[in-house]
Amino acid sequence: MDYNTLRHFADSWGLLAMTVFFIGAVLFALRPGSRESAEQAAQIPLKED
């Protein structure tokens, strides 16, 4: 594989893969019921042992 082949792959399928991953991450963060688990995770550094 030469540079041009890899660049063409990154420009087409790489961009598509990153877009799908981003949309999936946003949907995961905004799914119903995620607020409670996000609030619990946000409080972890503030808890005392």
MODELLER restraints for C-alpha pairs under 7 A, 6 or more apart:
rsr = mdl.restraints
at = mdl.atoms
